Amino acid sequence: MIRPRLYRFRFLLGAVALVAGTSFADPLPTPDTAPALSFGPGKTPSACDRGDLSVMTYNVAGLPWPLAKKGPGALRLIATRLAGMRAERCAPHVVVLQEAFSREAKAIGTRAGYPFIVEGPYLRTGTAPEGVERNWMLGETAGTPIDSGLMVLSDLPVLDVRRAAFPEGACAGYDCLAAKGVVLVTLQLPDNRKVMVATTHFNSRGASKAPVARTFDAYRREADFLAGFITANRGKDMPLIVAGDFNRGQRPGRTAVLQTAMARLAGAPQDDALRTYMTGERQPVLPAADAGTIVRRARDMQFAIAGERVRLTPVGADIPFGTEADGSMLSDHIGYTIRYRYSES
């Protein structure tokens, strides 16, 4: 018989590993230099060009006390900087956040002045498919005491919201304690144009503490669910941005799975938007070390999916939340913006 006190202790350990473990498993490499930010100190000339649509993705590591490593001050500074950018008409039209678990993290959008704020799923339902192993010691049978940590902040009117947690079986290890999944919004652009933006946070690998084979199976199930959910809720003529923390890394298996999911949405293979922009003809004006770190880690990514008659082309990028002037960071991830051109054929 399991003693309740022992169960609660193991459950707490699982929650700690869930919300903090991803960072421990995959530390952010320290850049060779401490380049200036695209906004703030060393602001680039392109920082206030938002294009037809600008989308920032940022895992803010908004962990609740006592698990937070940065403290609420870092989260408040993120909100303050975004508010300053909005005051100068430099802020991205849309910000998608991951790991916005704490009260301070969830307040970023309000403090930054975004008029439309959408949270992701709060609960995973159902049962694991037959044959999917579940380990209570890793929290896989304990439900979802923590929400998804996903948020969408928008200056553009939100016309529709669809959200879903990944189903039972599409998670492994301590990641099962959070309702990770997807939130999909339809946004109104000027001139009666529309665009869809989705954000997600996929299962970690080492931090989940589950066997690698099971974390890969969960990753595959998540990618399949994401593609199916978006396909079921999207018109073919609607352009789409899928952005978030994909926890892909330089792992061939995960790379192939994610490529298959994006190709299923786009009808053709897709590269992430930052890599597309950096390898294009125009010379990017970006902090090189931070940009290289984003691409090398291959976790924080954006994919631009064209509609039947509409294309979204990456034409610019900024890194408002990278390495600070003193070499520190506000999160263990880098927050970056892609500016897109909306073109109709």
C-alpha positions in Angstrom: 0.0 0.0 0.0 1.3 3.4 -0.9 1.6 5.9 2.0 -0.2 9.2 1.2 2.8 11.2 2.5 5.2 9.4 0.2 2.9 9.8 -2.7 2.6 13.5 -2.1 6.4 13.8 -1.8 7.0 12.0 -5.1 4.2 14.1 -6.7 5.9 17.3 -5.6 9.2 16.1 -7.0 7.4 15.4 -10.3 5.9 18.9 -10.4 9.3 20.4 -9.7 10.9 18.5 -12.5 8.0 19.3 -14.8 8.1 23.1 -14.5 11.9 23.5 -14.0 13.4 20.4 -15.5 13.5 21.3 -19.2 16.0 24.1 -18.4 18.2 21.8 -16.3 18.3 19.2 -19.0 19.2 21.6 -21.8 21.0 24.6 -20.5 21.2 27.6 -22.8 24.7 28.0 -24.2 26.5 31.2 -23.2 27.1 33.4 -26.3 30.7 34.2 -27.2 29.9 37.8 -26.8 27.1 39.9 -25.3 25.6 41.7 -28.3 23.3 44.6 -28.0 19.5 44.0 -28.1 17.5 44.7 -31.2 15.3 46.9 -29.0 16.5 48.9 -26.0 20.3 49.4 -25.8 21.7 49.3 -29.3 18.2 49.4 -31.0 18.5 48.5 -34.7 16.8 50.7 -37.4 14.5 47.8 -38.3 13.1 47.4 -34.8 10.1 49.6 -35.4 9.1 48.0 -38.8 6.4 45.6 -37.8 5.6 44.5 -41.4 2.1 43.2 -42.3 2.3 40.8 -39.4 4.9 40.4 -36.7 4.9 37.4 -34.3 7.1 36.9 -31.3 7.6 33.6 -29.6 9.1 33.4 -26.1 9.4 30.7 -23.4 9.4 33.1 -20.4 10.3 30.4 -17.8 7.4 31.7 -15.6 7.7 29.2 -12.9 5.8 29.6 -9.6 7.6 30.2 -6.3 9.7 28.5 -5.0 10.7 27.0 -8.3 11.4 30.2 -10.2 15.0 30.8 -11.0 14.7 34.4 -12.1 12.1 35.7 -9.8 9.1 37.9 -10.5 11.3 40.9 -11.3 12.4 39.3 -14.6 8.8 38.7 -15.7 7.8 42.3 -14.8 10.7 43.6 -16.8 9.6 41.5 -19.8 6.1 43.2 -19.5 7.7 46.7 -19.0 9.8 46.3 -22.1 6.9 45.1 -24.2 4.9 48.1 -22.9 7.7 50.5 -23.9 7.9 48.9 -27.3 4.1 49.3 -27.8 4.4 53.0 -26.7 6.8 53.5 -29.6 4.7 51.3 -32.0 7.5 48.8 -32.1 5.9 45.9 -30.3 5.0 42.7 -32.3 1.4 42.5 -33.3 1.2 39.0 -31.7 3.2 37.5 -28.8 2.9 33.8 -28.0 4.2 32.7 -24.6 5.2 29.3 -23.2 5.7 28.4 -19.5 3.5 31.3 -18.4 2.6 29.4 -15.3 2.9 31.9 -12.5 0.7 34.9 -11.7 3.5 37.3 -12.8 3.9 35.4 -16.1 0.1 35.5 -16.8 0.1 39.2 -16.1 2.6 40.0 -18.9 0.0 40.7 -21.5 -2.1 43.0 -19.3 0.9 44.9 -18.0 2.2 45.3 -21.6 -1.1 46.7 -22.7 -2.2 44.1 -25.2 -6.0 44.4 -25.6 -6.6 40.7 -26.5 -5.3 38.0 -24.2 -6.0 34.2 -24.7 -4.9 31.4 -22.5 -4.3 27.8 -23.5 -5.9 24.6 -22.3 -6.2 24.0 -18.6 -6.9 20.2 -18.4 -6.2 17.0 -20.3 -9.1 14.5 -20.4 -9.6 10.9 -21.5 -7.5 7.8 -20.9 -4.3 6.5 -22.3 -4.7 4.2 -25.3 -4.2 0.5 -24.7 -0.6 -0.5 -24.6 0.7 3.0 -23.6 2.8 2.5 -20.4 2.0 4.8 -17.5 4.2 5.3 -14.5 2.7 6.8 -11.3 6.1 7.6 -9.9 6.7 10.0 -12.8 3.3 11.7 -12.3 1.8 10.1 -15.5 -1.4 9.0 -13.7 -1.9 12.1 -11.6 -3.9 14.2 -14.0 -2.9 17.8 -14.8 -2.5 20.0 -11.7 -0.7 22.6 -13.8 -2.2 24.3 -16.9 -0.6 24.5 -20.3 1.4 27.7 -19.7 0.4 28.8 -23.2 -0.8 32.4 -23.9 -1.5 34.5 -27.0 -1.2 38.3 -26.7 -2.5 40.3 -29.6 -3.0 43.8 -30.8 -5.2 42.4 -33.6 -8.8 41.5 -32.9 -9.4 37.9 -32.0 -12.2 36.4 -34.0 -12.1 32.8 -32.9 -10.3 30.7 -30.3 -9.7 26.9 -30.3 -7.7 25.1 -27.7 -6.9 21.6 -26.7 -4.5 19.7 -24.4 -2.6 16.8 -25.9 -4.6 13.7 -25.2 -3.7 11.0 -22.6 -0.9 9.0 -24.0 0.6 11.9 -25.8 2.9 12.8 -23.0 5.7 11.0 -21.1 7.2 11.5 -17.6 6.8 14.6 -15.6 5.5 16.5 -18.6 2.2 14.7 -18.1 1.6 16.9 -15.0 0.9 19.9 -17.3 -1.9 20.4 -19.8 0.5 21.0 -22.6 -1.2 21.3 -26.0 -2.2 23.9 -28.5 -4.1 27.2 -28.7 -5.2 28.4 -32.1 -6.6 31.9 -32.7 -8.0 33.6 -35.8 -7.0 37.2 -36.0 -8.3 40.2 -38.0 -5.8 42.0 -40.1 -6.5 45.3 -41.8 -8.5 45.4 -45.1 -10.6 42.4 -44.1 -7.7 40.0 -44.2 -7.4 37.2 -41.7 -4.6 35.0 -40.3 -4.4 32.1 -37.9 -1.7 31.8 -35.2 -1.1 28.7 -33.2 1.2 28.1 -30.3 2.3 24.9 -28.6 4.8 23.4 -26.2 6.0 19.8 -26.9 7.2 17.1 -24.5 10.8 17.4 -23.3 13.3 14.6 -23.5 15.7 14.2 -20.7 13.9 16.5 -18.3 10.8 14.3 -18.3 12.8 11.5 -16.7 10.9 8.9 -18.8 12.8 6.4 -21.0 13.9 8.0 -24.3 11.8 5.6 -26.4 8.6 6.7 -24.5 9.5 10.4 -24.8 9.9 9.9 -28.5 6.5 8.1 -28.8 4.9 11.0 -26.9 6.6 13.5 -29.2 5.3 11.6 -32.3 1.7 11.5 -30.8 1.9 15.3 -30.0 3.0 16.2 -33.5 0.3 14.0 -35.0 -2.4 15.6 -32.8 -1.2 19.1 -33.5 -1.4 18.6 -37.3 -4.8 16.9 -37.0 -6.2 19.6 -34.6 -5.1 22.5 -36.8 -6.3 20.8 -40.0 -9.8 20.2 -38.5 -10.1 23.9 -37.4 -8.6 25.7 -40.4 -10.0 26.7 -43.7 -7.6 25.9 -46.6 -7.5 29.5 -47.7 -6.4 30.7 -44.3 -2.6 31.5 -43.8 -1.2 30.2 -40.6 1.8 30.7 -38.2 2.7 27.9 -35.9 5.1 29.1 -33.2 6.3 27.8 -29.8 8.7 25.6 -27.9 8.9 22.4 -30.0 11.7 20.9 -27.9 13.1 19.4 -31.1 16.8 20.0 -30.7 19.3 18.4 -33.2 17.7 15.0 -32.9 17.0 13.2 -36.2 14.0 11.4 -35.0 12.2 14.4 -33.6 13.3 16.5 -36.6 11.7 14.0 -39.0 8.5 13.8 -37.0 8.1 17.6 -36.8 8.9 17.9 -40.5 6.2 15.4 -41.3 3.6 17.3 -39.2 4.4 20.7 -40.8 4.4 19.1 -44.3 1.0 17.7 -43.5 -0.3 21.2 -42.8 1.5 22.9 -45.7 1.4 20.2 -48.3 5.2 20.5 -48.7 8.3 20.4 -46.5 8.7 23.5 -44.4 11.8 25.1 -42.8 11.4 27.4 -39.7 11.0 31.0 -40.5 14.1 32.3 -38.7 16.4 30.0 -40.6 14.6 30.9 -43.9 15.1 34.6 -43.2 18.8 34.2 -42.1 19.7 32.2 -45.2 17.9 34.6 -47.6 19.3 37.2 -49.9 18.9 40.1 -47.4 21.6 40.4 -44.7 19.9 40.1 -41.3 20.5 42.8 -38.8 20.5 40.6 -35.7 22.8 39.8 -32.7 24.7 37.0 -34.3 25.4 34.9 -31.2 21.8 35.0 -30.0 20.4 34.2 -33.5 22.9 31.3 -33.9 21.9 30.0 -30.5 18.2 29.9 -31.4 18.9 28.1 -34.6 21.3 25.7 -33.0 19.0 24.8 -30.1 16.1 24.3 -32.5 13.4 24.5 -29.8 11.9 28.0 -30.2 10.6 27.9 -33.8 8.0 29.5 -36.1 6.5 28.0 -39.3 4.7 30.0 -41.9 2.0 28.0 -43.7 0.5 29.6 -46.8 -3.2 29.6 -47.6 -4.5 28.7 -51.0 -4.2 32.2 -52.3 -2.1 33.9 -49.5 1.5 33.6 -48.6 3.4 34.8 -45.5 7.0 35.5 -46.3 9.6 36.2 -43.5 11.0 39.7 -44.4 12.6 40.7 -41.0 13.5 39.5 -37.6 14.3 41.1 -34.2 15.5 39.7 -30.9 14.0 41.9 -28.1 14.7 39.3 -25.4 18.2 37.9 -25.8 21.5 38.6 -24.1 21.4 41.7 -22.0 24.3 44.2 -22.0 25.7 42.7 -18.8 25.5 39.2 -20.3 22.5 38.1 -18.3 19.1 36.9 -19.7 15.5 37.4 -18.5 14.7 33.7 -19.2 16.5 30.5 -20.2 15.1 30.9 -23.7 15.5 33.8 -26.2 12.4 35.7 -27.3 12.5 36.7 -31.0 10.1 38.2 -33.5 9.6 37.4 -37.2 8.1 40.1 -39.5 6.0 38.7 -42.3 4.8 40.1 -45.6 1.2 39.2 -46.5 0.8 38.6 -50.2 -2.1 37.4 -52.3 -1.7 35.5 -55.5 
